């Protein structure tokens, strides 16, 4: 015989995993990681660091 799976528990774990990844980023709590370090921006004339969120893939550029 097969194992009996509680649908309520399976649904709760799936929703918890899905909401854990997306709701933090929706409210501005990204997990930033450096994508490319020390790029030079010709227009501004300074070094630029590219950050990418590991959860949702959003990008942020920071000039130094």
PDB file of N, CA, C, O and CB in Angstrom:
ATOM      1  N   UNK A   1       0.842  -1.180   0.000  1.00  0.00           N
ATOM      2  CA  UNK A   1       0.000   0.000   0.000  1.00  0.00           C
ATOM      3  C   UNK A   1       0.885   1.241   0.000  1.00  0.00           C
ATOM      4  O   UNK A   1       2.064   1.184   0.349  1.00  0.00           O
ATOM      5  CB  UNK A   1      -0.957   0.000   1.218  1.00  0.00           C
ATOM      6  N   UNK A   2       0.312   2.317  -0.384  1.00  0.00           N
ATOM      7  CA  UNK A   2       1.064   3.570  -0.427  1.00  0.00           C
ATOM      8  C   UNK A   2       0.863   4.358   0.865  1.00  0.00           C
ATOM      9  O   UNK A   2      -0.017   4.057   1.672  1.00  0.00           O
ATOM     10  CB  UNK A   2       0.636   4.417  -1.643  1.00  0.00           C
ATOM     11  N   UNK A   3       1.687   5.353   1.031  1.00  0.00           N
ATOM     12  CA  UNK A   3       1.587   6.207   2.218  1.00  0.00           C
ATOM     13  C   UNK A   3       0.437   7.189   2.062  1.00  0.00           C
ATOM     14  O   UNK A   3       0.166   7.667   0.961  1.00  0.00           O
ATOM     15  CB  UNK A   3       2.909   6.964   2.462  1.00  0.00           C
ATOM     16  N   UNK A   4      -0.223   7.484   3.143  1.00  0.00           N
ATOM     17  CA  UNK A   4      -1.315   8.455   3.147  1.00  0.00           C
ATOM     18  C   UNK A   4      -0.718   9.833   3.409  1.00  0.00           C
ATOM     19  O   UNK A   4       0.013  10.033   4.379  1.00  0.00           O
ATOM     20  CB  UNK A   4      -2.403   8.092   4.222  1.00  0.00           C
ATOM     21  N   UNK A   5      -1.040  10.776   2.535  1.00  0.00           N
ATOM     22  CA  UNK A   5      -0.508  12.128   2.642  1.00  0.00           C
ATOM     23  C   UNK A   5      -1.631  13.066   3.050  1.00  0.00           C
ATOM     24  O   UNK A   5      -2.699  13.075   2.439  1.00  0.00           O
ATOM     25  CB  UNK A   5       0.137  12.586   1.306  1.00  0.00           C
ATOM     26  N   UNK A   6      -1.384  13.845   4.073  1.00  0.00           N
ATOM     27  CA  UNK A   6      -2.363  14.832   4.505  1.00  0.00           C
ATOM     28  C   UNK A   6      -2.335  16.008   3.529  1.00  0.00           C
ATOM     29  O   UNK A   6      -1.302  16.660   3.377  1.00  0.00           O
ATOM     30  CB  UNK A   6      -2.078  15.306   5.965  1.00  0.00           C
ATOM     31  N   UNK A   7      -3.449  16.281   2.874  1.00  0.00           N
ATOM     32  CA  UNK A   7      -3.496  17.364   1.900  1.00  0.00           C
ATOM     33  C   UNK A   7      -3.340  18.723   2.562  1.00  0.00           C
ATOM     34  O   UNK A   7      -2.745  19.635   1.986  1.00  0.00           O
ATOM     35  CB  UNK A   7      -4.796  17.315   1.125  1.00  0.00           C
ATOM     36  N   UNK A   8      -3.870  18.859   3.764  1.00  0.00           N
ATOM     37  CA  UNK A   8      -3.764  20.127   4.475  1.00  0.00           C
ATOM     38  C   UNK A   8      -2.301  20.456   4.772  1.00  0.00           C
ATOM     39  O   UNK A   8      -1.860  21.588   4.570  1.00  0.00           O
ATOM     40  CB  UNK A   8      -4.578  20.082   5.780  1.00  0.00           C
ATOM     41  N   UNK A   9      -1.562  19.475   5.246  1.00  0.00           N
ATOM     42  CA  UNK A   9      -0.158  19.700   5.576  1.00  0.00           C
ATOM     43  C   UNK A   9       0.668  19.960   4.316  1.00  0.00           C
ATOM     44  O   UNK A   9       1.554  20.814   4.325  1.00  0.00           O
ATOM     45  CB  UNK A   9       0.409  18.499   6.340  1.00  0.00           C
ATOM     46  N   UNK A  10       0.390  19.241   3.250  1.00  0.00           N
ATOM     47  CA  UNK A  10       1.104  19.439   1.990  1.00  0.00           C
ATOM     48  C   UNK A  10       0.834  20.834   1.436  1.00  0.00           C
ATOM     49  O   UNK A  10       1.747  21.494   0.941  1.00  0.00           O
ATOM     50  CB  UNK A  10       0.696  18.368   0.962  1.00  0.00           C
ATOM     51  N   UNK A  11      -0.406  21.282   1.517  1.00  0.00           N
ATOM     52  CA  UNK A  11      -0.769  22.611   1.030  1.00  0.00           C
ATOM     53  C   UNK A  11      -0.086  23.699   1.851  1.00  0.00           C
ATOM     54  O   UNK A  11       0.394  24.687   1.296  1.00  0.00           O
ATOM     55  CB  UNK A  11      -2.290  22.797   1.069  1.00  0.00           C
ATOM     56  N   UNK A  12      -0.040  23.522   3.169  1.00  0.00           N
ATOM     57  CA  UNK A  12       0.596  24.514   4.039  1.00  0.00           C
ATOM     58  C   UNK A  12       2.087  24.628   3.758  1.00  0.00           C
ATOM     59  O   UNK A  12       2.619  25.738   3.714  1.00  0.00           O
ATOM     60  CB  UNK A  12       0.370  24.155   5.504  1.00  0.00           C
ATOM     61  N   UNK A  13       2.766  23.515   3.570  1.00  0.00           N
ATOM     62  CA  UNK A  13       4.204  23.577   3.302  1.00  0.00           C
ATOM     63  C   UNK A  13       4.481  24.217   1.953  1.00  0.00           C
ATOM     64  O   UNK A  13       5.435  24.982   1.818  1.00  0.00           O
ATOM     65  CB  UNK A  13       4.820  22.179   3.352  1.00  0.00           C
ATOM     66  N   UNK A  14       3.657  23.916   0.946  1.00  0.00           N
ATOM     67  CA  UNK A  14       3.843  24.507  -0.380  1.00  0.00           C
ATOM     68  C   UNK A  14       3.608  26.016  -0.340  1.00  0.00           C
ATOM     69  O   UNK A  14       4.375  26.772  -0.937  1.00  0.00           O
ATOM     70  CB  UNK A  14       2.896  23.850  -1.398  1.00  0.00           C
ATOM     71  N   UNK A  15       2.561  26.464   0.354  1.00  0.00           N
ATOM     72  CA  UNK A  15       2.278  27.892   0.461  1.00  0.00           C
ATOM     73  C   UNK A  15       3.343  28.614   1.267  1.00  0.00           C
ATOM     74  O   UNK A  15       3.704  29.745   0.943  1.00  0.00           O
ATOM     75  CB  UNK A  15       0.915  28.113   1.091  1.00  0.00           C
ATOM     76  N   UNK A  16       3.848  27.978   2.309  1.00  0.00           N
ATOM     77  CA  UNK A  16       4.893  28.601   3.124  1.00  0.00           C
ATOM     78  C   UNK A  16       6.154  28.810   2.304  1.00  0.00           C
ATOM     79  O   UNK A  16       6.789  29.861   2.394  1.00  0.00           O
ATOM     80  CB  UNK A  16       5.200  27.745   4.361  1.00  0.00           C
ATOM     81  N   UNK A  17       6.519  27.824   1.512  1.00  0.00           N
ATOM     82  CA  UNK A  17       7.716  27.950   0.677  1.00  0.00           C
ATOM     83  C   UNK A  17       7.536  29.046  -0.367  1.00  0.00           C
ATOM     84  O   UNK A  17       8.438  29.857  -0.580  1.00  0.00           O
ATOM     85  CB  UNK A  17       8.037  26.613  -0.011  1.00  0.00           C
ATOM     86  N   UNK A  18       6.383  29.073  -1.014  1.00  0.00           N
ATOM     87  CA  UNK A  18       6.126  30.055  -2.058  1.00  0.00           C
ATOM     88  C   UNK A  18       6.095  31.471  -1.493  1.00  0.00           C
ATOM     89  O   UNK A  18       6.668  32.384  -2.088  1.00  0.00           O
ATOM     90  CB  UNK A  18       4.812  29.744  -2.762  1.00  0.00           C
ATOM     91  N   UNK A  19       5.437  31.665  -0.360  1.00  0.00           N
ATOM     92  CA  UNK A  19       5.322  33.003   0.214  1.00  0.00           C
ATOM     93  C   UNK A  19       6.641  33.464   0.817  1.00  0.00           C
ATOM     94  O   UNK A  19       6.920  34.663   0.843  1.00  0.00           O
ATOM     95  CB  UNK A  19       4.227  33.032   1.274  1.00  0.00           C
ATOM     96  N   UNK A  20       7.442  32.549   1.294  1.00  0.00           N
ATOM     97  CA  UNK A  20       8.730  32.904   1.883  1.00  0.00           C
ATOM     98  C   UNK A  20       9.631  33.562   0.846  1.00  0.00           C
ATOM     99  O   UNK A  20      10.370  34.493   1.166  1.00  0.00           O
ATOM    100  CB  UNK A  20       9.415  31.663   2.471  1.00  0.00           C
ATOM    101  N   UNK A  21       9.575  33.089  -0.381  1.00  0.00           N
ATOM    102  CA  UNK A  21      10.444  33.609  -1.422  1.00  0.00           C
ATOM    103  C   UNK A  21       9.964  34.944  -1.974  1.00  0.00           C
ATOM    104  O   UNK A  21      10.782  35.817  -2.264  1.00  0.00           O
ATOM    105  CB  UNK A  21      10.553  32.612  -2.536  1.00  0.00           C
ATOM    106  N   UNK A  22       8.662  35.119  -2.123  1.00  0.00           N
ATOM    107  CA  UNK A  22       8.168  36.272  -2.866  1.00  0.00           C
ATOM    108  C   UNK A  22       7.738  37.447  -2.006  1.00  0.00           C
ATOM    109  O   UNK A  22       7.918  38.592  -2.420  1.00  0.00           O
ATOM    110  CB  UNK A  22       7.034  35.858  -3.704  1.00  0.00           C
ATOM    111  N   UNK A  23       7.183  37.217  -0.838  1.00  0.00           N
ATOM    112  CA  UNK A  23       6.628  38.331  -0.082  1.00  0.00           C
ATOM    113  C   UNK A  23       7.714  39.232   0.490  1.00  0.00           C
ATOM    114  O   UNK A  23       7.488  40.432   0.643  1.00  0.00           O
ATOM    115  CB  UNK A  23       5.751  37.813   1.036  1.00  0.00           C
ATOM    116  N   UNK A  24       8.873  38.693   0.806  1.00  0.00           N
ATOM    117  CA  UNK A  24       9.947  39.541   1.312  1.00  0.00           C
ATOM    118  C   UNK A  24      10.383  40.540   0.250  1.00  0.00           C
ATOM    119  O   UNK A  24      10.580  41.718   0.551  1.00  0.00           O
ATOM    120  CB  UNK A  24      11.142  38.688   1.763  1.00  0.00           C
ATOM    121  N   UNK A  25      10.532  40.089  -0.970  1.00  0.00           N
ATOM    122  CA  UNK A  25      10.960  40.974  -2.051  1.00  0.00           C
ATOM    123  C   UNK A  25       9.876  41.995  -2.401  1.00  0.00           C
ATOM    124  O   UNK A  25      10.195  43.127  -2.766  1.00  0.00           O
ATOM    125  CB  UNK A  25      11.326  40.154  -3.290  1.00  0.00           C
ATOM    126  N   UNK A  26       8.622  41.619  -2.297  1.00  0.00           N
ATOM    127  CA  UNK A  26       7.544  42.562  -2.595  1.00  0.00           C
ATOM    128  C   UNK A  26       7.548  43.740  -1.634  1.00  0.00           C
ATOM    129  O   UNK A  26       7.167  44.850  -2.006  1.00  0.00           O
ATOM    130  CB  UNK A  26       6.196  41.858  -2.543  1.00  0.00           C
ATOM    131  N   UNK A  27       7.975  43.506  -0.405  1.00  0.00           N
ATOM    132  CA  UNK A  27       7.989  44.562   0.600  1.00  0.00           C
ATOM    133  C   UNK A  27       9.344  45.245   0.718  1.00  0.00           C
ATOM    134  O   UNK A  27       9.566  46.021   1.648  1.00  0.00           O
ATOM    135  CB  UNK A  27       7.591  44.000   1.936  1.00  0.00           C
ATOM    136  N   UNK A  28      10.250  44.967  -0.209  1.00  0.00           N
ATOM    137  CA  UNK A  28      11.522  45.680  -0.255  1.00  0.00           C
ATOM    138  C   UNK A  28      12.662  45.032   0.507  1.00  0.00           C
ATOM    139  O   UNK A  28      13.710  45.654   0.681  1.00  0.00           O
ATOM    140  CB  UNK A  28      11.329  47.030   0.259  1.00  0.00           C
ATOM    141  N   UNK A  29      12.488  43.808   0.964  1.00  0.00           N
ATOM    142  CA  UNK A  29      13.555  43.125   1.694  1.00  0.00           C
ATOM    143  C   UNK A  29      14.227  42.115   0.770  1.00  0.00           C
ATOM    144  O   UNK A  29      14.008  40.909   0.885  1.00  0.00           O
ATOM    145  CB  UNK A  29      13.001  42.424   2.968  1.00  0.00           C
ATOM    146  N   UNK A  30      15.046  42.624  -0.145  1.00  0.00           N
ATOM    147  CA  UNK A  30      15.738  41.775  -1.101  1.00  0.00           C
ATOM    148  C   UNK A  30      16.983  41.177  -0.463  1.00  0.00           C
ATOM    149  O   UNK A  30      17.477  41.674   0.549  1.00  0.00           O
ATOM    150  CB  UNK A  30      16.106  42.567  -2.364  1.00  0.00           C
ATOM    151  N   UNK A  31      17.474  40.120  -1.058  1.00  0.00           N
ATOM    152  CA  UNK A  31      18.742  39.513  -0.646  1.00  0.00           C
ATOM    153  C   UNK A  31      19.746  39.822  -1.757  1.00  0.00           C
ATOM    154  O   UNK A  31      19.855  39.078  -2.731  1.00  0.00           O
ATOM    155  CB  UNK A  31      18.600  37.939  -0.395  1.00  0.00           C
ATOM    156  N   UNK A  32      20.481  40.935  -1.598  1.00  0.00           N
ATOM    157  CA  UNK A  32      21.372  41.409  -2.635  1.00  0.00           C
ATOM    158  C   UNK A  32      22.687  40.644  -2.622  1.00  0.00           C
ATOM    159  O   UNK A  32      23.257  40.384  -1.563  1.00  0.00           O
ATOM    160  CB  UNK A  32      21.626  42.893  -2.472  1.00  0.00           C
ATOM    161  N   UNK A  33      23.161  40.289  -3.813  1.00  0.00           N
ATOM    162  CA  UNK A  33      24.466  39.659  -3.999  1.00  0.00           C
ATOM    163  C   UNK A  33      25.163  40.384  -5.145  1.00  0.00           C
ATOM    164  O   UNK A  33      24.513  40.804  -6.102  1.00  0.00           O
ATOM    165  CB  UNK A  33      24.331  38.112  -4.293  1.00  0.00           C
ATOM    166  N   UNK A  34      26.475  40.531  -5.052  1.00  0.00           N
ATOM    167  CA  UNK A  34      27.232  41.243  -6.084  1.00  0.00           C
ATOM    168  C   UNK A  34      27.282  40.381  -7.341  1.00  0.00           C
ATOM    169  O   UNK A  34      27.720  39.231  -7.305  1.00  0.00           O
ATOM    170  CB  UNK A  34      28.674  41.588  -5.589  1.00  0.00           C
ATOM    171  N   UNK A  35      26.827  40.956  -8.454  1.00  0.00           N
ATOM    172  CA  UNK A  35      26.830  40.250  -9.731  1.00  0.00           C
ATOM    173  C   UNK A  35      28.151  40.496 -10.463  1.00  0.00           C
ATOM    174  O   UNK A  35      28.829  39.548 -10.861  1.00  0.00           O
ATOM    175  CB  UNK A  35      25.634  40.697 -10.604  1.00  0.00           C
ATOM    176  N   UNK A  36      28.506  41.741 -10.636  1.00  0.00           N
ATOM    177  CA  UNK A  36      29.767  42.088 -11.286  1.00  0.00           C
ATOM    178  C   UNK A  36      30.424  43.168 -10.449  1.00  0.00           C
ATOM    179  O   UNK A  36      29.784  44.151 -10.076  1.00  0.00           O
ATOM    180  CB  UNK A  36      29.550  42.565 -12.767  1.00  0.00           C
ATOM    181  N   UNK A  37      31.674  42.988 -10.162  1.00  0.00           N
ATOM    182  CA  UNK A  37      32.368  43.935  -9.298  1.00  0.00           C
ATOM    183  C   UNK A  37      33.315  44.797 -10.130  1.00  0.00           C
ATOM    184  O   UNK A  37      33.991  44.307 -11.035  1.00  0.00           O
ATOM    185  CB  UNK A  37      33.143  43.192  -8.182  1.00  0.00           C
ATOM    186  N   UNK A  38      33.350  46.077  -9.811  1.00  0.00           N
ATOM    187  CA  UNK A  38      34.277  47.048 -10.393  1.00  0.00           C
ATOM    188  C   UNK A  38      34.129  47.195 -11.905  1.00  0.00           C
ATOM    189  O   UNK A  38      35.084  46.978 -12.650  1.00  0.00           O
ATOM    190  CB  UNK A  38      35.690  46.652 -10.069  1.00  0.00           C
ATOM    191  N   UNK A  39      32.951  47.558 -12.348  1.00  0.00           N
ATOM    192  CA  UNK A  39      32.751  47.979 -13.727  1.00  0.00           C
ATOM    193  C   UNK A  39      32.997  49.472 -13.778  1.00  0.00           C
ATOM    194  O   UNK A  39      32.800  50.169 -12.782  1.00  0.00           O
ATOM    195  CB  UNK A  39      31.317  47.614 -14.248  1.00  0.00           C
ATOM    196  N   UNK A  40      33.426  49.973 -14.926  1.00  0.00           N
ATOM    197  CA  UNK A  40      33.662  51.399 -15.067  1.00  0.00           C
ATOM    198  C   UNK A  40      32.579  51.980 -15.956  1.00  0.00           C
ATOM    199  O   UNK A  40      32.372  51.513 -17.077  1.00  0.00           O
ATOM    200  CB  UNK A  40      35.074  51.684 -15.646  1.00  0.00           C
ATOM    201  N   UNK A  41      31.881  53.006 -15.456  1.00  0.00           N
ATOM    202  CA  UNK A  41      30.841  53.685 -16.220  1.00  0.00           C
ATOM    203  C   UNK A  41      31.463  54.883 -16.915  1.00  0.00           C
ATOM    204  O   UNK A  41      31.995  55.779 -16.259  1.00  0.00           O
ATOM    205  CB  UNK A  41      29.657  54.120 -15.306  1.00  0.00           C
ATOM    206  N   UNK A  42      31.399  54.905 -18.233  1.00  0.00           N
ATOM    207  CA  UNK A  42      32.047  55.952 -19.013  1.00  0.00           C
ATOM    208  C   UNK A  42      31.324  57.286 -18.846  1.00  0.00           C
ATOM    209  O   UNK A  42      31.973  58.329 -18.776  1.00  0.00           O
ATOM    210  CB  UNK A  42      32.099  55.560 -20.493  1.00  0.00           C
ATOM    211  N   UNK A  43      29.993  57.272 -18.780  1.00  0.00           N
ATOM    212  CA  UNK A  43      29.240  58.516 -18.698  1.00  0.00           C
ATOM    213  C   UNK A  43      29.445  59.218 -17.361  1.00  0.00           C
ATOM    214  O   UNK A  43      29.584  60.441 -17.326  1.00  0.00           O
ATOM    215  CB  UNK A  43      27.765  58.246 -18.918  1.00  0.00           C
ATOM    216  N   UNK A  44      29.468  58.469 -16.263  1.00  0.00           N
ATOM    217  CA  UNK A  44      29.645  59.080 -14.949  1.00  0.00           C
ATOM    218  C   UNK A  44      31.112  59.202 -14.573  1.00  0.00           C
ATOM    219  O   UNK A  44      31.466  60.036 -13.739  1.00  0.00           O
ATOM    220  CB  UNK A  44      28.912  58.276 -13.896  1.00  0.00           C
ATOM    221  N   UNK A  45      31.965  58.393 -15.166  1.00  0.00           N
ATOM    222  CA  UNK A  45      33.389  58.454 -14.879  1.00  0.00           C
ATOM    223  C   UNK A  45      33.769  57.854 -13.540  1.00  0.00           C
ATOM    224  O   UNK A  45      34.731  58.309 -12.921  1.00  0.00           O
ATOM    225  CB  UNK A  45      33.845  59.862 -14.929  1.00  0.00           C
ATOM    226  N   UNK A  46      33.044  56.847 -13.072  1.00  0.00           N
ATOM    227  CA  UNK A  46      33.380  56.209 -11.799  1.00  0.00           C
ATOM    228  C   UNK A  46      33.046  54.721 -11.838  1.00  0.00           C
ATOM    229  O   UNK A  46      32.404  54.232 -12.768  1.00  0.00           O
ATOM    230  CB  UNK A  46      32.634  56.890 -10.639  1.00  0.00           C
ATOM    231  N   UNK A  47      33.502  54.016 -10.799  1.00  0.00           N
ATOM    232  CA  UNK A  47      33.263  52.582 -10.714  1.00  0.00           C
ATOM    233  C   UNK A  47      31.807  52.294 -10.348  1.00  0.00           C
ATOM    234  O   UNK A  47      31.195  53.030  -9.575  1.00  0.00           O
ATOM    235  CB  UNK A  47      34.205  51.944  -9.687  1.00  0.00           C
ATOM    236  N   UNK A  48      31.269  51.226 -10.907  1.00  0.00           N
ATOM    237  CA  UNK A  48      29.875  50.856 -10.692  1.00  0.00           C
ATOM    238  C   UNK A  48      29.824  49.383 -10.291  1.00  0.00           C
ATOM    239  O   UNK A  48      30.494  48.549 -10.900  1.00  0.00           O
ATOM    240  CB  UNK A  48      29.013  51.124 -11.972  1.00  0.00           C
ATOM    241  N   UNK A  49      29.028  49.062  -9.266  1.00  0.00           N
ATOM    242  CA  UNK A  49      28.832  47.687  -8.826  1.00  0.00           C
ATOM    243  C   UNK A  49      27.397  47.279  -9.128  1.00  0.00           C
ATOM    244  O   UNK A  49      26.460  48.011  -8.810  1.00  0.00           O
ATOM    245  CB  UNK A  49      29.150  47.528  -7.309  1.00  0.00           C
ATOM    246  N   UNK A  50      27.223  46.115  -9.740  1.00  0.00           N
ATOM    247  CA  UNK A  50      25.903  45.607 -10.087  1.00  0.00           C
ATOM    248  C   UNK A  50      25.483  44.569  -9.053  1.00  0.00           C
ATOM    249  O   UNK A  50      26.192  43.587  -8.833  1.00  0.00           O
ATOM    250  CB  UNK A  50      25.895  44.999 -11.516  1.00  0.00           C
ATOM    251  N   UNK A  51      24.327  44.785  -8.415  1.00  0.00           N
ATOM    252  CA  UNK A  51      23.773  43.859  -7.431  1.00  0.00           C
ATOM    253  C   UNK A  51      22.553  43.173  -8.028  1.00  0.00           C
ATOM    254  O   UNK A  51      21.797  43.797  -8.773  1.00  0.00           O
ATOM    255  CB  UNK A  51      23.404  44.596  -6.111  1.00  0.00           C
ATOM    256  N   UNK A  52      22.350  41.882  -7.706  1.00  0.00           N
ATOM    257  CA  UNK A  52      21.179  41.138  -8.161  1.00  0.00           C
ATOM    258  C   UNK A  52      20.577  40.398  -6.970  1.00  0.00           C
ATOM    259  O   UNK A  52      21.298  39.790  -6.179  1.00  0.00           O
ATOM    260  CB  UNK A  52      21.551  40.142  -9.307  1.00  0.00           C
ATOM    261  N   UNK A  53      19.254  40.454  -6.848  1.00  0.00           N
ATOM    262  CA  UNK A  53      18.557  39.746  -5.775  1.00  0.00           C
ATOM    263  C   UNK A  53      18.560  38.247  -6.084  1.00  0.00           C
ATOM    264  O   UNK A  53      18.223  37.832  -7.192  1.00  0.00           O
ATOM    265  CB  UNK A  53      17.096  40.278  -5.610  1.00  0.00           C
ATOM    266  N   UNK A  54      18.945  37.443  -5.089  1.00  0.00           N
ATOM    267  CA  UNK A  54      19.021  36.000  -5.315  1.00  0.00           C
ATOM    268  C   UNK A  54      17.641  35.349  -5.336  1.00  0.00           C
ATOM    269  O   UNK A  54      17.498  34.253  -5.876  1.00  0.00           O
ATOM    270  CB  UNK A  54      19.878  35.350  -4.243  1.00  0.00           C
ATOM    271  N   UNK A  55      16.620  35.992  -4.763  1.00  0.00           N
ATOM    272  CA  UNK A  55      15.271  35.414  -4.739  1.00  0.00           C
ATOM    273  C   UNK A  55      14.484  35.727  -6.003  1.00  0.00           C
ATOM    274  O   UNK A  55      13.953  34.825  -6.650  1.00  0.00           O
ATOM    275  CB  UNK A  55      14.510  35.920  -3.533  1.00  0.00           C
ATOM    276  N   UNK A  56      14.411  37.025  -6.357  1.00  0.00           N
ATOM    277  CA  UNK A  56      13.517  37.418  -7.451  1.00  0.00           C
ATOM    278  C   UNK A  56      14.247  37.852  -8.715  1.00  0.00           C
ATOM    279  O   UNK A  56      13.622  37.941  -9.771  1.00  0.00           O
ATOM    280  CB  UNK A  56      12.627  38.531  -6.996  1.00  0.00           C
ATOM    281  N   UNK A  57      15.546  38.123  -8.645  1.00  0.00           N
ATOM    282  CA  UNK A  57      16.304  38.496  -9.831  1.00  0.00           C
ATOM    283  C   UNK A  57      16.310  39.985 -10.130  1.00  0.00           C
ATOM    284  O   UNK A  57      16.766  40.380 -11.203  1.00  0.00           O
ATOM    285  CB  UNK A  57      15.767  37.775 -10.998  1.00  0.00           C
ATOM    286  N   UNK A  58      15.826  40.821  -9.233  1.00  0.00           N
ATOM    287  CA  UNK A  58      15.841  42.265  -9.452  1.00  0.00           C
ATOM    288  C   UNK A  58      17.284  42.771  -9.445  1.00  0.00           C
ATOM    289  O   UNK A  58      18.151  42.191  -8.791  1.00  0.00           O
ATOM    290  CB  UNK A  58      14.999  42.996  -8.372  1.00  0.00           C
ATOM    291  N   UNK A  59      17.530  43.859 -10.179  1.00  0.00           N
ATOM    292  CA  UNK A  59      18.879  44.415 -10.274  1.00  0.00           C
ATOM    293  C   UNK A  59      18.941  45.780  -9.628  1.00  0.00           C
ATOM    294  O   UNK A  59      17.958  46.520  -9.604  1.00  0.00           O
ATOM    295  CB  UNK A  59      19.327  44.504 -11.731  1.00  0.00           C
ATOM    296  N   UNK A  60      20.133  46.110  -9.093  1.00  0.00           N
ATOM    297  CA  UNK A  60      20.384  47.424  -8.519  1.00  0.00           C
ATOM    298  C   UNK A  60      21.814  47.801  -8.878  1.00  0.00           C
ATOM    299  O   UNK A  60      22.721  46.975  -8.780  1.00  0.00           O
ATOM    300  CB  UNK A  60      20.155  47.436  -6.960  1.00  0.00           C
ATOM    301  N   UNK A  61      22.015  49.037  -9.291  1.00  0.00           N
ATOM    302  CA  UNK A  61      23.336  49.526  -9.654  1.00  0.00           C
ATOM    303  C   UNK A  61      23.738  50.578  -8.641  1.00  0.00           C
ATOM    304  O   UNK A  61      22.955  51.472  -8.319  1.00  0.00           O
ATOM    305  CB  UNK A  61      23.358  50.100 -11.102  1.00  0.00           C
ATOM    306  N   UNK A  62      24.960  50.472  -8.137  1.00  0.00           N
ATOM    307  CA  UNK A  62      25.441  51.421  -7.144  1.00  0.00           C
ATOM    308  C   UNK A  62      26.775  51.987  -7.606  1.00  0.00           C
ATOM    309  O   UNK A  62      27.724  51.239  -7.839  1.00  0.00           O
ATOM    310  CB  UNK A  62      25.575  50.753  -5.751  1.00  0.00           C
ATOM    311  N   UNK A  63      26.849  53.309  -7.738  1.00  0.00           N
ATOM    312  CA  UNK A  63      28.088  53.976  -8.124  1.00  0.00           C
ATOM    313  C   UNK A  63      28.900  54.294  -6.880  1.00  0.00           C
ATOM    314  O   UNK A  63      28.348  54.620  -5.829  1.00  0.00           O
ATOM    315  CB  UNK A  63      27.798  55.264  -8.931  1.00  0.00           C
ATOM    316  N   UNK A  64      30.212  54.197  -7.009  1.00  0.00           N
ATOM    317  CA  UNK A  64      31.082  54.440  -5.861  1.00  0.00           C
ATOM    318  C   UNK A  64      31.945  55.649  -6.091  1.00  0.00           C
ATOM    319  O   UNK A  64      32.745  56.010  -5.228  1.00  0.00           O
ATOM    320  CB  UNK A  64      31.951  53.231  -5.575  1.00  0.00           C
TER     321      UNK A  64
END
